[in-house]
Amino acid sequence: QTYNGLFNWAVQNGHCPTNPFAGLSLNTKKANKQAPRLPFDIGQLDKIKLAALAKNDAKDEHHKWGTLIGVYTGARLNEIAQLHLDDIVEIEGTWCFDINAREGTRKKLKNAASQRKVPIHSKLLEAGLLQYVERMKGQKGNERLFPQFTYTQSDGYGRNLGRWFNESLLPTLGLKTDQLTFHSLRHTMINRLIAADVSQPHIMAIVGHEQGTTTLDTYNRKGFPPDQLLAALHKVA
């Protein structure tokens, strides 16, 4: 933390181009006892996508879309579960998820860099996401994309989706291990973007990591154009 703070100051004041300590932390004893999360391989990911797409009953659609959004964005569990209907926005002709912690809501984010707009992958649009959004808008008094997910102080809105994915879907597919969880979808997206030779700044913008450079943090505050990020996501169809 000390080095990170020092080099953040150095970057901001033009003494070095990047902060080599950005995003690093020491493992705690608790963390050392936990198995590290692993990404899904392509075969496992295909099984998850097919199983999610098969959930077409109204009682299962929130699990279907919550899972598919995780697959095609790499967003964190609670970022997905807490989405509001007005967080589905069209920007410069590209549909996006507006991931935010808007004042007056119970939404929360891990840090400032987590606030971002992530383009909606064409596979989600082809599967009928916007039609699902319209159905949810038709529910009187509802403002949330997944009104079925209840709020808890400790887990936000993510507990229901996480439990279903980790304790029901993965065991059913024969994929349950301590190292494969909903968060593995995030690892999978990041690894696939790296393998597809997507630039690090674009990857960080998609998954909500701090850029850590004066050039991007100061002069690119509005972020990258949605069509650039969508092109990156389409490299991992």
Secondary structure, 3 states (H helix, E strand, C coil): CHHHHHHHHHHHCCCCCCCCCCCCCCCCHHHHHCCCCCCCCHHHHHHHHHHHHCCCCCCCHHHHHHHHHHHHHCCCHHHHHCCEHHHEEEECCEEEEEECCCCCCCCCCCCHHHCEEEECCHHHHHHCHHHHHHHHHCCCCCCECCCCCCCECCCECCHHHHHHHHHHHHHHCCCCECCECCHHHHHHHHHHHHHCCCCHHHHHHHHCCCCCCHHHHHHCCCCCCHHHHHHHHHHHC
